[in-house]
Amino acid sequence: MPIQTLHWRNNNNLKSIFAGKTFNAMPKITKFFELKAAIMGQDLLENDAAVSICIDCARHDSLKRTIQADCIPGTCGVCCRDDVTVRNPDNVEPMVMLCRALIRFYWEEFEYNSHFGGDNLLCLFNDEQNPVLNPVFPHTYWDELDHLLGDPPYPDWDKGISIYAGFLDGHRMMNRAIAGSQPPEISDLRKRLDSSNFAALLAELDALFDPFVDELDVIIPKDEIWFRARKGVSAEFHRYDGSFGGEIVRQPHIGNDIGPSPIPGNGRLNREGFPVLYLGTTAYTALAEIRPHPGHYVSVGGFRILEDLKVADFGADISRFAQNEVRLEMYGIVHAFDRMMSTPVTPDDTVRYLITQLLAEVLKARGYDGVQFRSSVSDGKNLCIFEPSKARFENGHSAVNYVKSLVYEAPEVPSISVPIAGDYKLDR
């Protein structure tokens, strides 16, 4: 293991003992306490518990599952309770690497690196809205938890995940949050698509996905019902009940009328003139994906999957890629495409679909039936089937919905009129 300097900011006795010394950084917190005991010449193991993280303090579903996978009764460094269900302290590395991956996913490095003006790593969790961990309180095991999540700071590239970018040619680098950034390989391909031959770049994108694309495989089983929506209705009727009353009833679009257009324009995963079938896991997902306005009536219909479909799922769980930097880079590529597919573009900006259309061609050539990706406007998922005939309209699932209102959550964020010294333009 790499040699690292150990720091305990809140323990002055340990500071004086460890000052200037280096030791083999050990990922298991039990080793940390053994080291304390050996140097101080006393058996601290009787008084100090090996801390981990409990299921109750984990907010992210992936983190909860990782703790549950190997858990025992123990001490939680977050809530400081004893005899709670924690990740086994003798096997914390999968949990620690997942925590680091989630930090890298949600936060920019300047938010927690003091060299960029950030606060302590654990302070990230003070925000009640953070999606990873409950706030650390009380601070009984603050140093132990800080050590658990932060050391060693720079594991080997293929051995673990670092939350810090470190140095390159003497310059301090900074990690961008994976959730909102784009890998340089994808940025380069997008720029070149504007001027390069579409087919010429297929091999490059295929090579980029080759090391891990098989890990995205999922099967959409035969006979599952998925949903599709279309603005408007087929017809309206006044239903007369024999009195002065009655009601307006609406007939939804059904069959081919709610199916894919035979001559489509450019779409997320289809080029102009090449029909595909876009579906959602729920009726609400399908409705929300077509972005109707208040006052619109929307037809919704069900489609039955006619055979088992092999699709690439770009909503993959980050825990599957949280072992080391190499794997996390792969996840960055997967998530970048998931975000590009789920984010809508304006009708005059469909050139942004070129990169996802290129992806569709790569996956078709590899024998995939379609692509699954998350919805940015609901909790559901979207499915694009490359060959529309592999699903058919199913009676009994149709309805008409009236869009009463929309709610936008748009908090103000830091902004400038003109950049000043110290403002560095980022490549999105």
C-alpha positions as CSV (number, residue, x, y, z in Angstrom):
1,M,0.0,0.0,0.0
2,P,1.2,3.6,-0.6
3,I,2.8,5.4,2.3
4,Q,0.6,8.2,3.7
5,T,0.8,10.7,6.6
6,L,-1.9,10.2,9.1
7,H,-3.7,13.2,10.6
8,W,-6.1,13.5,13.6
9,R,-7.0,17.2,13.9
10,N,-9.1,17.0,17.0
11,N,-6.7,14.8,19.1
12,N,-3.7,16.8,20.4
13,N,-2.1,13.8,22.0
14,L,-2.1,11.8,18.8
15,K,-0.9,14.9,16.9
16,S,2.2,15.1,19.0
17,I,2.9,11.4,18.8
18,F,2.3,11.1,15.0
19,A,3.9,14.4,14.0
20,G,6.2,13.9,11.0
21,K,5.8,10.1,11.0
22,T,4.5,8.1,8.0
23,F,2.9,4.7,8.1
24,N,1.3,2.2,5.7
25,A,-2.2,3.5,5.2
26,M,-4.7,0.8,6.2
27,P,-8.3,0.8,4.9
28,K,-9.7,-1.1,7.9
29,I,-10.6,1.1,10.9
30,T,-9.6,-1.7,13.3
31,K,-6.0,-1.4,12.1
32,F,-6.2,2.3,12.8
33,F,-7.0,1.5,16.5
34,E,-4.3,-1.1,16.7
35,L,-1.8,1.4,15.5
36,K,-3.0,3.9,18.1
37,A,-2.6,1.3,20.8
38,A,0.8,0.2,19.7
39,I,2.3,3.7,19.7
40,M,0.7,4.9,22.9
41,G,1.7,1.8,24.7
42,Q,-1.7,1.0,26.0
43,D,-4.7,-1.2,25.1
44,L,-7.0,1.3,23.6
45,L,-9.0,-1.4,21.9
46,E,-10.9,-2.0,25.1
47,N,-12.2,1.5,25.0
48,D,-12.4,2.4,21.3
49,A,-14.9,0.7,19.1
50,A,-14.2,0.0,15.4
51,V,-16.7,2.4,13.8
52,S,-18.6,1.8,10.6
53,I,-21.8,3.2,9.1
54,C,-25.3,2.0,9.9
55,I,-28.2,1.4,7.6
56,D,-30.3,4.0,9.3
57,C,-27.7,6.8,8.5
58,A,-27.3,5.8,4.9
59,R,-29.6,7.7,2.6
60,H,-28.6,6.5,-0.8
61,D,-30.3,3.2,-1.8
62,S,-27.0,1.8,-3.2
63,L,-25.3,2.5,0.1
64,K,-28.1,0.8,2.1
65,R,-27.7,-2.3,-0.1
66,T,-24.0,-2.3,0.3
67,I,-24.2,-2.1,4.1
68,Q,-26.9,-4.8,4.1
69,A,-24.7,-7.2,2.0
70,D,-22.3,-7.7,5.0
71,C,-23.6,-6.3,8.2
72,I,-23.2,-7.0,11.9
73,P,-24.2,-5.2,15.1
74,G,-21.7,-2.5,15.8
75,T,-20.9,1.2,16.3
76,C,-22.0,3.8,13.7
77,G,-19.5,6.7,13.3
78,V,-22.3,8.9,11.9
79,C,-25.0,8.8,14.7
80,C,-22.6,7.3,17.3
81,R,-25.1,4.7,18.4
82,D,-23.9,1.3,19.6
83,D,-25.4,-2.1,18.7
84,V,-26.9,-0.9,15.4
85,T,-26.7,-2.7,12.1
86,V,-23.5,-1.5,10.4
87,R,-21.3,-2.6,7.6
88,N,-18.9,-5.2,8.9
89,P,-15.8,-3.2,10.1
90,D,-13.5,-6.0,8.9
91,N,-14.9,-5.6,5.3
92,V,-15.5,-1.9,4.9
93,E,-13.7,-1.3,1.6
94,P,-16.7,-1.8,-0.7
95,M,-18.7,0.7,1.5
96,V,-15.9,3.2,1.7
97,M,-15.3,3.1,-2.1
98,L,-19.0,3.5,-2.7
99,C,-19.1,6.5,-0.4
100,R,-16.1,8.0,-2.3
101,A,-17.8,7.4,-5.6
102,L,-21.0,9.1,-4.4
103,I,-19.0,12.1,-3.2
104,R,-17.3,12.3,-6.6
105,F,-20.7,12.0,-8.3
106,Y,-22.6,14.7,-6.4
107,W,-20.0,17.2,-5.3
108,E,-17.4,19.4,-7.0
109,E,-14.0,19.0,-5.3
110,F,-13.8,22.7,-4.4
111,E,-16.7,22.1,-2.0
112,Y,-14.7,19.8,0.3
113,N,-11.0,20.5,-0.6
114,S,-9.6,23.2,1.7
115,H,-7.0,24.1,-0.9
116,F,-9.9,25.4,-3.0
117,G,-11.7,27.0,-0.1
118,G,-13.8,24.0,0.8
119,D,-14.7,22.7,4.2
120,N,-14.0,19.3,5.8
121,L,-15.2,16.3,3.9
122,L,-17.7,15.3,6.6
123,C,-19.3,18.7,6.4
124,L,-20.8,17.8,3.1
125,F,-23.3,15.8,5.0
126,N,-24.5,18.7,7.1
127,D,-26.8,19.7,4.3
128,E,-30.2,18.1,5.2
129,Q,-30.9,17.7,1.5
130,N,-27.7,15.7,0.7
131,P,-28.6,12.3,-0.8
132,V,-25.7,10.2,0.7
133,L,-25.5,10.2,4.6
134,N,-27.3,11.7,7.5
135,P,-25.4,14.7,9.2
136,V,-22.6,13.5,11.5
137,F,-23.8,14.2,15.0
138,P,-22.7,14.0,17.7
139,H,-18.9,14.3,16.8
140,T,-17.7,11.5,19.1
141,Y,-16.2,9.5,16.2
142,W,-15.5,12.5,13.9
143,D,-11.8,11.7,13.4
144,E,-12.3,8.0,13.1
145,L,-15.0,8.5,10.4
146,D,-12.9,11.1,8.6
147,H,-10.0,8.6,8.6
148,L,-12.4,5.8,7.4
149,L,-13.6,7.7,4.4
150,G,-10.5,9.8,3.6
151,D,-7.5,7.5,4.0
152,P,-5.6,6.6,2.0
153,P,-6.2,9.8,-0.1
154,Y,-4.5,8.5,-3.3
155,P,-4.9,4.7,-3.7
156,D,-3.4,3.2,-6.8
157,W,-5.5,3.9,-9.9
158,D,-6.8,0.3,-10.2
159,K,-7.0,-0.4,-6.4
160,G,-9.4,2.3,-5.2
161,I,-11.1,5.7,-5.6
162,S,-9.6,9.0,-4.6
163,I,-11.8,12.0,-3.7
164,Y,-9.0,14.3,-4.7
165,A,-7.6,14.9,-8.2
166,G,-4.0,15.5,-6.9
167,F,-1.3,17.0,-9.0
168,L,-0.3,16.9,-12.7
169,D,3.0,18.3,-13.8
170,G,3.2,20.4,-10.6
171,H,-0.3,21.8,-11.0
172,R,-3.1,21.1,-8.6
173,M,-6.0,19.5,-10.4
174,M,-9.7,19.5,-9.4
175,N,-12.4,16.8,-9.9
176,R,-15.7,17.9,-11.4
177,A,-18.9,16.4,-10.1
178,I,-19.7,13.4,-12.3
179,A,-23.5,14.2,-12.1
180,G,-23.1,17.4,-14.2
181,S,-19.8,17.0,-16.1
182,Q,-18.9,15.2,-19.3
183,P,-15.9,13.0,-19.9
184,P,-13.3,14.5,-22.3
185,E,-13.7,11.6,-24.7
186,I,-17.4,12.3,-25.1
187,S,-16.8,16.1,-25.4
188,D,-14.3,15.4,-28.2
189,L,-16.6,13.1,-30.1
190,R,-19.5,15.6,-29.9
191,K,-17.4,18.4,-31.3
192,R,-16.1,16.3,-34.1
193,L,-19.6,15.1,-35.0
194,D,-20.4,18.6,-36.2
195,S,-17.8,18.4,-38.9
196,S,-16.7,14.7,-39.3
197,N,-18.4,11.8,-41.1
198,F,-20.9,10.1,-38.9
199,A,-19.9,6.6,-39.9
200,A,-16.2,7.3,-39.4
201,L,-16.7,7.8,-35.6
202,L,-18.7,4.6,-35.1
203,A,-15.5,2.6,-34.5
204,E,-14.2,5.1,-31.9
205,L,-17.4,5.1,-29.8
206,D,-17.6,1.3,-30.1
207,A,-14.0,1.0,-28.8
208,L,-14.8,3.3,-25.9
209,F,-17.7,1.1,-24.8
210,D,-16.1,-2.3,-25.6
211,P,-14.5,-2.8,-22.1
212,F,-17.8,-2.7,-20.2
213,V,-20.9,-2.6,-22.5
214,D,-21.8,-6.2,-21.6
215,E,-22.3,-5.1,-18.0
216,L,-25.2,-2.9,-19.1
217,D,-27.2,-5.9,-20.4
218,V,-30.7,-6.3,-19.1
219,I,-33.6,-8.3,-20.5
220,I,-37.1,-6.8,-20.9
221,P,-39.3,-9.9,-20.6
222,K,-41.9,-10.9,-23.1
223,D,-45.4,-9.8,-22.3
224,E,-44.5,-6.8,-20.1
225,I,-46.7,-3.8,-20.6
226,W,-45.0,-0.4,-21.3
227,F,-46.8,2.9,-22.1
228,R,-46.8,5.5,-24.8
229,A,-48.4,9.0,-24.9
230,R,-49.6,11.4,-27.6
231,K,-51.0,14.9,-27.2
232,G,-54.6,15.2,-28.2
233,V,-57.5,12.8,-28.6
234,S,-59.1,10.9,-31.5
235,A,-62.6,12.4,-30.9
236,E,-64.9,14.1,-28.4
237,F,-68.6,13.2,-27.7
238,H,-71.4,14.7,-25.7
239,R,-72.9,11.8,-23.8
240,Y,-76.6,12.6,-23.3
241,D,-78.1,11.0,-20.3
242,G,-81.8,11.7,-21.1
243,S,-82.0,14.8,-19.0
244,F,-80.6,18.3,-19.2
245,G,-77.3,17.0,-18.0
246,G,-74.6,14.9,-19.6
247,E,-70.9,15.1,-20.0
248,I,-68.2,15.4,-22.5
249,V,-66.3,12.1,-23.1
250,R,-63.1,11.8,-25.1
251,Q,-61.8,8.9,-27.2
252,P,-58.0,8.4,-26.9
253,H,-55.7,7.7,-29.8
254,I,-55.3,3.9,-30.1
255,G,-53.4,1.5,-32.4
256,N,-51.3,2.9,-35.1
257,D,-52.4,6.4,-34.1
258,I,-50.5,6.3,-30.9
259,G,-47.6,4.2,-32.3
260,P,-44.4,5.6,-33.8
261,S,-44.5,7.9,-36.8
262,P,-43.6,6.0,-40.0
263,I,-41.6,9.0,-41.1
264,P,-40.1,10.5,-37.9
265,G,-37.8,13.5,-37.5
266,N,-34.5,13.4,-35.6
267,G,-35.0,11.8,-32.2
268,R,-32.8,11.0,-29.2
269,L,-31.9,7.6,-30.6
270,N,-33.1,7.7,-34.2
271,R,-32.0,9.5,-37.3
272,E,-34.6,11.3,-39.5
273,G,-36.7,8.8,-41.4
274,F,-35.9,5.8,-39.3
275,P,-38.7,4.9,-36.9
276,V,-38.2,3.5,-33.4
277,L,-40.6,3.0,-30.6
278,Y,-40.2,5.1,-27.4
279,L,-42.0,3.8,-24.3
280,G,-42.2,4.5,-20.6
281,T,-42.4,2.2,-17.6
282,T,-45.7,3.9,-16.4
283,A,-48.5,5.9,-17.9
284,Y,-47.3,9.0,-16.0
285,T,-43.7,8.6,-17.3
286,A,-45.0,8.4,-20.9
287,L,-47.2,11.4,-20.4
288,A,-44.5,13.5,-18.7
289,E,-41.9,12.7,-21.4
290,I,-43.9,14.4,-24.2
291,R,-43.9,17.7,-22.1
292,P,-47.5,18.7,-22.4
293,H,-48.7,22.1,-21.4
294,P,-51.5,23.0,-18.9
295,G,-54.9,22.6,-20.7
296,H,-53.7,19.8,-23.0
297,Y,-55.5,16.5,-23.2
298,V,-53.2,13.6,-23.6
299,S,-53.9,10.1,-24.9
300,V,-52.0,7.2,-23.2
301,G,-51.9,3.6,-24.4
302,G,-50.2,0.3,-23.4
303,F,-47.8,-1.7,-25.5
304,R,-47.0,-5.4,-25.0
305,I,-43.5,-6.6,-25.5
306,L,-43.7,-9.5,-27.9
307,E,-40.3,-11.2,-27.2
308,D,-37.5,-11.0,-24.6
309,L,-35.5,-7.9,-25.5
310,K,-31.8,-7.5,-24.8
311,V,-31.3,-3.8,-24.1
312,A,-28.5,-1.7,-22.7
313,D,-29.5,0.0,-19.4
314,F,-27.8,3.3,-19.0
315,G,-29.4,3.9,-15.6
316,A,-26.9,1.4,-14.1
317,D,-26.3,1.4,-10.3
318,I,-23.1,3.4,-9.4
319,S,-22.2,0.7,-6.9
320,R,-21.4,-1.7,-9.8
321,F,-18.6,0.7,-10.8
322,A,-17.3,1.9,-7.4
323,Q,-14.3,-0.4,-7.1
324,N,-11.5,1.9,-8.4
325,E,-10.8,4.9,-10.6
326,V,-10.8,2.8,-13.8
327,R,-14.3,1.6,-13.1
328,L,-15.5,5.0,-12.0
329,E,-14.3,6.5,-15.3
330,M,-16.4,3.9,-17.1
331,Y,-19.5,5.0,-15.0
332,G,-18.8,8.6,-15.9
333,I,-19.2,7.6,-19.6
334,V,-22.4,5.6,-18.9
335,H,-24.0,8.4,-16.8
336,A,-23.0,11.1,-19.4
337,F,-25.0,9.2,-22.1
338,D,-27.9,8.6,-19.7
339,R,-28.1,12.3,-19.0
340,M,-27.9,13.2,-22.7
341,M,-30.7,10.8,-23.5
342,S,-32.9,11.9,-20.6
343,T,-32.4,15.7,-21.1
344,P,-34.8,17.2,-23.7
345,V,-33.5,19.6,-26.4
346,T,-35.3,22.3,-28.2
347,P,-36.6,21.6,-31.8
348,D,-33.8,23.9,-33.2
349,D,-31.1,22.1,-31.3
350,T,-31.5,18.5,-32.4
351,V,-27.8,18.5,-33.5
352,R,-27.2,17.5,-29.8
353,Y,-28.9,14.2,-30.6
354,L,-26.1,13.2,-33.0
355,I,-24.0,11.6,-30.3
356,T,-26.9,9.5,-28.9
357,Q,-27.9,8.5,-32.4
358,L,-24.3,7.4,-32.9
359,L,-24.6,5.3,-29.7
360,A,-27.8,3.7,-31.1
361,E,-25.9,2.6,-34.2
362,V,-23.1,1.1,-32.1
363,L,-25.6,-0.9,-30.0
364,K,-27.5,-2.1,-33.0
365,A,-24.3,-3.4,-34.5
366,R,-23.7,-5.3,-31.3
367,G,-27.1,-7.0,-31.4
368,Y,-29.0,-5.0,-28.9
369,D,-32.8,-4.6,-29.3
370,G,-32.9,-1.2,-27.6
371,V,-31.8,1.2,-24.9
372,Q,-33.2,1.8,-21.4
373,F,-32.5,5.2,-19.7
374,R,-33.9,7.2,-16.8
375,S,-36.6,9.8,-17.1
376,S,-35.6,13.3,-16.1
377,V,-39.3,14.2,-15.4
378,S,-40.5,11.3,-13.4
379,D,-39.3,8.4,-11.3
380,G,-39.8,5.9,-14.1
381,K,-37.6,4.8,-17.0
382,N,-37.7,5.1,-20.8
383,L,-37.2,2.4,-23.4
384,C,-36.3,2.8,-27.0
385,I,-37.0,-0.3,-29.1
386,F,-35.0,-0.1,-32.4
387,E,-37.5,-2.4,-34.2
388,P,-41.1,-1.1,-33.4
389,S,-42.6,-4.4,-34.5
390,K,-41.2,-6.1,-31.4
391,A,-44.1,-4.5,-29.4
392,R,-47.7,-4.0,-30.2
393,F,-50.6,-1.9,-29.0
394,E,-52.6,-3.6,-26.3
395,N,-56.3,-2.8,-25.6
396,G,-57.4,-2.3,-22.0
397,H,-54.7,0.2,-21.0
398,S,-55.8,3.4,-22.8
399,A,-56.9,6.6,-21.2
400,V,-57.2,10.3,-21.6
401,N,-55.6,12.6,-19.1
402,Y,-56.1,16.4,-18.7
403,V,-53.0,18.4,-17.8
404,K,-54.2,20.7,-15.0
405,S,-51.0,22.3,-14.0
406,L,-47.2,22.0,-14.0
407,V,-44.8,22.8,-11.2
408,Y,-41.3,24.1,-11.8
409,E,-38.6,24.0,-9.1
410,A,-36.0,26.6,-10.1
411,P,-33.9,27.9,-7.3
412,E,-31.5,30.8,-8.1
413,V,-27.9,29.7,-8.5
414,P,-24.7,31.8,-8.4
415,S,-24.3,33.9,-11.6
416,I,-22.2,36.6,-13.1
417,S,-22.7,39.3,-15.8
418,V,-19.0,39.3,-16.8
419,P,-16.3,36.8,-15.8
420,I,-13.5,38.2,-13.7
421,A,-10.0,37.1,-12.8
422,G,-10.2,33.7,-11.1
423,D,-13.2,32.6,-13.2
424,Y,-12.1,29.6,-15.3
425,K,-14.4,28.5,-18.1
426,L,-15.4,24.8,-17.8
427,D,-16.0,22.5,-20.7
428,R,-19.5,21.2,-20.4
